[in-house]
Amino acid sequence: MIGGYRDAPEPALRESVARALFNKGLVLWELGGKEEVIACYDEVDARYRDAPEPGPREIVQAAIKLREMLRGGGNS
């Protein structure tokens, strides 16, 4: 489902897809897929870091924080 909307130009869809990818990472984390979580958050970062609206950029910041924590660089 996410795949068809990854490059959506509409702001609301961009935010929804960014959030869906972020949530996918959380589910993968619960299932113990550390490398898959990192890859998912890498995708969130790459696709939405330069989004013009704040919603996706806030999701990127949360993804970066969790990704760094998983890589051992976080303080949480």
C-alpha positions in Angstrom: 0.0 0.0 0.0 2.7 2.5 0.9 4.6 1.8 -2.3 2.0 3.5 -4.5 2.2 6.7 -2.6 5.9 7.1 -1.7 6.4 9.9 -4.2 3.0 11.6 -3.8 3.2 15.3 -4.4 0.3 16.2 -2.1 1.5 17.4 1.3 -1.1 15.4 3.3 -0.2 12.2 1.4 3.6 12.9 2.0 3.0 13.2 5.7 0.7 10.1 5.8 3.3 8.0 4.0 6.2 9.3 6.1 4.1 8.4 9.2 3.3 5.0 7.8 6.9 4.2 7.1 7.9 5.4 10.6 5.2 3.2 12.1 6.4 0.3 10.0 9.8 0.8 11.6 8.2 0.6 15.1 6.5 -2.7 14.2 9.8 -4.1 12.8 11.5 -3.0 16.1 8.9 -4.9 18.1 9.6 -7.9 16.0 13.3 -7.7 16.6 14.4 -6.6 13.1 17.0 -4.1 14.0 18.6 -3.9 10.5 15.2 -3.6 8.9 14.3 -0.8 11.2 17.4 1.1 10.3 16.8 0.6 6.6 13.2 1.8 7.1 14.3 4.9 8.9 17.0 5.5 6.3 14.2 5.6 3.7 12.1 8.0 5.8 15.2 10.3 6.1 16.1 10.1 2.4 12.6 10.7 1.1 11.3 13.4 3.5 14.2 15.3 5.0 13.7 18.1 2.5 9.9 18.2 2.6 8.6 21.7 2.4 6.0 21.2 5.1 6.9 20.6 8.8 4.9 17.3 9.4 7.2 15.0 7.4 10.3 16.8 8.7 9.2 16.2 12.3 8.7 12.5 11.5 12.2 12.4 9.9 13.7 13.9 13.1 12.0 11.1 15.2 13.2 8.5 12.8 16.8 9.8 12.9 16.7 9.8 16.7 15.5 6.2 16.9 17.9 5.1 14.1 20.9 6.6 16.0 19.8 4.9 19.2 19.6 1.5 17.4 23.1 2.1 16.0 24.4 2.7 19.5 24.8 6.5 19.3 21.7 7.6 21.2 21.5 8.6 24.8 18.0 7.2 25.3 
